[in-house]
Amino acid sequence: MTGRISNETELIQTYLAPLAAGYSGAFGLHDDAALIASEPGFDLVVSTDPIIAGVHFFANDRAEDIAWKALAVNTSDLSAKGAAPLAYTMALAFPEAPEHSWMAAFAGGLKEAQAAFGCHLIGGDTDRTTGPLSISITAFGRVPKGQMVRRGTAGVGDHVFVTGTLGDAALGLEIHRDPSRFQSHLPASDLRFLVGRYLRPSPRVEMAAVLRGFASAALDVSDGLVKDAGRLAALAGARAEFQLSLLPLSAPARQLIAKDGGHMTALLGGGDDYEILFSVPEARIADFQKALKSVRIPIAEIGVIVAGQGVAVLNERGQPVEVGAGGYDHFK
Amino acid sequence: MTGRISNETELIQTYLAPLAAGYSGAFGLHDDAALIASEPGFDLVVSTDPIIAGVHFFANDRAEDIAWKALAVNTSDLSAKGAAPLAYTMALAFPEAPEHSWMAAFAGGLKEAQAAFGCHLIGGDTDRTTGPLSISITAFGRVPKGQMVRRGTAGVGDHVFVTGTLGDAALGLEIHRDPSRFQSHLPASDLRFLVGRYLRPSPRVEMAAVLRGFASAALDVSDGLVKDAGRLAALAGARAEFQLSLLPLSAPARQLIAKDGGHMTALLGGGDDYEILFSVPEARIADFQKALKSVRIPIAEIGVIVAGQGVAVLNERGQPVEVGAGGYDHFK
């Protein structure tokens, strides 16, 4: 099919209904509402995180990347809470009726993400808007009853860990905005890696069970390490102290920072990494380390929760480095 | 507080967190996600229906009315499915940081709606957008296991009913757009009634139990009678036939239509009524009529499901009146 999609029914039944196949409570997207059957012994975790063109992505990004990101940012929240992705609803607002080719690519990106994360589209809505394209996903995950991992329950003395590497997405965003600025700094494959970390975040779905088993608190790093750690610390009534030298960097990010120390802000305050920051009580560390052997993603111990308030990042001389307000406020 | 809200934390903790009080799984809006505890014997019904300034409401409508409508349109879907409202998430996208006074009124409207419908805010997100104000609510309701009322399960021979009155909201929208056009047609109180039906739809929360008990199919009339009945009929592989004389009109709507027959389009195709259209099998009619005695809202029998396809509205001579495509497509 070529040209623009002519009405909502066509859009839903051609491109979205196939994404609901396999989940009976989606009713093929033919009803006003979806059904999530109760599963004895499990609670439902709910996260909602819309993405808007010009705010969270660029309107001319590839449709399949936009789709992936829309679902990934929500799945990331579920993973940080120890929940296994189950389903999602999606409300789309289009500035103009999309082309068939765009919508096919968008549905393809969702299909790929669904398969990677293990969930189905179960409902939603489409509208036209005078504003930019916006994709509002609400995602649902299952967690064994009473085991959702909270954000504000870290304790003084807990060790702090983070998955993957930090700052890649913020650097990737800079490169994505103006690739020419960076062409002489890194090989093309490294630039692509960093841009990919911005465009296609990897929610840490496989961390859910480990977090349920060992984390005293967790959240995903979506607005930057300093800002998100500040939230974790504030709710715990404590202070998060990190060692700068322990913060995990990808090789390309390390190279960029070595060339220009200004890029360090990406490490401390850059958003969009969607890694998981979590705390583990001292008494559980040994068992936690054993459990990590079956986890394939890298996990770095980066600091500790101490009495006090705020967030400090200490250099090799034990002195706090300037972290500023840090982080990104999508509201400002 | 005067002036504009300066950051997301202030907005959430000052205005939104109080709306989450009383629902433990909302965690005071302090976490990345909310928890809906499983309730043995109940399924969860999920509906998502955003509203956007310039599409579903006017940007200068009163904040409390916008808030009411945002929650009402979602609660309406739950009621039509036989579910009792439980909770909702809300993603807000603002073209500029709102004034404290606006946000206080908005939260006030939500508080009023929550109390009327019986649900709590449990999570959400706020963003800035280059587009219009948008409010994306996903609402959750509980229904006894296996009892969700579907849209596509009407049978030939079923009687068709509708709650309340039809067309008021579409007329109210016309009056709201240009009150001067109507000042000589109706008393001010009648004009206010119709505008109120547009601004403040009444989800038929009290219908849920009756629908579960007797309805073979149901949906809410949000895009106009002909269009929504067409959906119900198409999924049933049948035809909906209505008697024009039986379609329920409020006294003000009846007066306006008497003055100008063109207003009849509001009755057949006008959106935003949020009444419930449902079918009851012949064999259940007697018991259904008895059960209605305890329902306080008016319910009209307006037609029947017959073999065939499409929707017909018959005049007193049994001839179909022109219904056109009917209804509103927010996507077009």
Contacts between the chains, C-beta under 8 A, distances in Angstrom:
chain1	res1	chain2	res2	distance
A	7	B	329	6.0
A	7	B	331	6.2
A	7	B	332	6.5
A	8	B	329	5.8
A	8	B	330	7.3
A	8	B	331	3.8
A	8	B	332	7.8
A	11	B	331	6.9
A	25	B	43	7.9
A	27	B	150	7.0
A	27	B	151	7.9
A	27	B	152	7.7
A	30	B	151	6.6
A	30	B	152	5.8
A	30	B	235	6.0
A	31	B	81	7.6
A	31	B	150	6.0
A	31	B	151	4.6
A	31	B	152	7.1
A	31	B	219	7.8
A	32	B	47	6.3
A	32	B	77	4.5
A	32	B	80	6.0
A	32	B	81	6.5
A	32	B	151	6.0
A	32	B	219	5.3
A	32	B	220	6.6
A	33	B	45	4.9
A	33	B	46	6.0
A	33	B	47	4.2
A	33	B	77	5.2
A	33	B	78	6.7
A	33	B	80	7.9
A	33	B	81	4.9
A	33	B	83	7.5
A	33	B	141	8.0
A	33	B	148	7.5
A	34	B	45	7.3
A	34	B	46	4.7
A	34	B	47	7.7
A	35	B	43	5.4
A	35	B	44	7.2
A	35	B	45	5.9
A	35	B	46	7.5
A	35	B	143	7.9
A	35	B	148	5.3
A	36	B	43	6.7
A	36	B	44	4.3
A	36	B	45	7.9
A	36	B	46	6.1
A	37	B	43	5.2
A	37	B	44	7.9
A	37	B	145	7.5
A	38	B	38	5.0
A	38	B	39	6.5
A	38	B	40	6.6
A	38	B	41	7.4
A	38	B	42	5.8
A	38	B	43	5.7
A	38	B	44	7.0
A	38	B	145	6.7
A	39	B	38	6.5
A	40	B	38	6.7
A	40	B	40	6.1
A	41	B	38	7.4
A	42	B	38	5.8
A	43	B	25	7.9
A	43	B	35	5.4
A	43	B	36	6.7
A	43	B	37	5.2
A	43	B	38	5.7
A	44	B	35	7.2
A	44	B	36	4.3
A	44	B	37	7.9
A	44	B	38	7.0
A	44	B	44	6.7
A	45	B	33	4.9
A	45	B	34	7.3
A	45	B	35	5.9
A	45	B	36	7.9
A	46	B	33	6.0
A	46	B	34	4.7
A	46	B	35	7.5
A	46	B	36	6.2
A	46	B	89	6.0
A	46	B	122	6.9
A	46	B	123	6.0
A	46	B	138	7.9
A	46	B	140	7.7
A	47	B	32	6.3
A	47	B	33	4.2
A	47	B	34	7.7
A	47	B	123	7.1
A	48	B	89	4.4
A	48	B	90	7.8
A	48	B	91	5.3
A	48	B	123	6.1
A	48	B	124	5.8
A	48	B	125	5.6
A	48	B	136	7.6
A	48	B	138	6.3
A	49	B	91	7.6
A	49	B	125	5.4
A	50	B	91	4.7
A	50	B	93	6.9
A	50	B	125	6.2
A	50	B	127	6.5
A	50	B	136	6.3
A	52	B	93	6.2
A	52	B	127	5.9
A	52	B	129	5.1
A	52	B	131	7.5
A	54	B	129	7.7
A	54	B	130	5.2
A	55	B	127	5.9
A	55	B	128	6.6
A	55	B	129	6.3
A	55	B	130	7.6
A	56	B	127	7.9
A	77	B	32	4.5
A	77	B	33	5.2
A	78	B	33	6.6
A	80	B	32	6.0
A	80	B	33	7.9
A	81	B	31	7.6
A	81	B	32	6.4
A	81	B	33	4.9
A	83	B	33	7.4
A	89	B	46	6.1
A	89	B	48	4.4
A	89	B	138	5.8
A	90	B	48	7.8
A	91	B	48	5.3
A	91	B	49	7.5
A	91	B	50	4.7
A	91	B	136	5.4
A	93	B	50	6.9
A	93	B	52	6.2
A	93	B	131	7.9
A	93	B	134	6.7
A	94	B	331	7.6
A	95	B	131	7.9
A	97	B	331	7.3
A	97	B	332	7.8
A	122	B	46	6.9
A	123	B	46	6.0
A	123	B	47	7.1
A	123	B	48	6.1
A	124	B	48	5.8
A	125	B	48	5.6
A	125	B	49	5.4
A	125	B	50	6.2
A	126	B	330	7.6
A	126	B	331	5.2
A	127	B	50	6.5
A	127	B	52	6.0
A	127	B	55	5.9
A	127	B	56	7.9
A	127	B	330	4.8
A	127	B	331	6.5
A	128	B	55	6.5
A	128	B	330	6.5
A	128	B	331	5.8
A	128	B	332	7.0
A	129	B	52	5.1
A	129	B	54	7.7
A	129	B	55	6.3
A	129	B	131	5.7
A	129	B	132	6.7
A	129	B	134	7.1
A	130	B	54	5.2
A	130	B	55	7.6
A	130	B	131	6.3
A	130	B	132	5.7
A	131	B	52	7.5
A	131	B	93	7.9
A	131	B	95	7.9
A	131	B	129	5.7
A	131	B	130	6.3
A	131	B	131	1.3
A	131	B	132	5.1
A	131	B	134	7.2
A	132	B	129	6.6
A	132	B	130	5.6
A	132	B	131	5.2
A	134	B	93	6.7
A	134	B	129	7.0
A	134	B	131	7.2
A	134	B	134	6.8
A	136	B	48	7.6
A	136	B	50	6.3
A	136	B	91	5.4
A	136	B	136	4.2
A	138	B	46	7.9
A	138	B	48	6.3
A	138	B	89	5.8
A	138	B	138	4.1
A	140	B	46	7.7
A	141	B	33	7.9
A	143	B	35	7.9
A	145	B	37	7.4
A	145	B	38	6.7
A	148	B	33	7.5
A	148	B	35	5.3
A	150	B	27	7.0
A	150	B	31	6.0
A	151	B	27	7.9
A	151	B	30	6.7
A	151	B	31	4.6
A	151	B	32	6.0
A	152	B	27	7.8
A	152	B	30	5.8
A	152	B	31	7.1
A	219	B	31	7.9
A	219	B	32	5.3
A	220	B	32	6.6
A	235	B	30	5.9
A	329	B	7	6.0
A	329	B	8	5.8
A	330	B	8	7.3
A	330	B	126	7.6
A	330	B	127	4.8
A	330	B	128	6.5
A	331	B	7	6.2
A	331	B	8	3.8
A	331	B	11	6.9
A	331	B	94	7.6
A	331	B	97	7.3
A	331	B	126	5.2
A	331	B	127	6.5
A	331	B	128	5.8
A	332	B	7	6.4
A	332	B	8	7.8
A	332	B	97	7.8
A	332	B	128	7.0
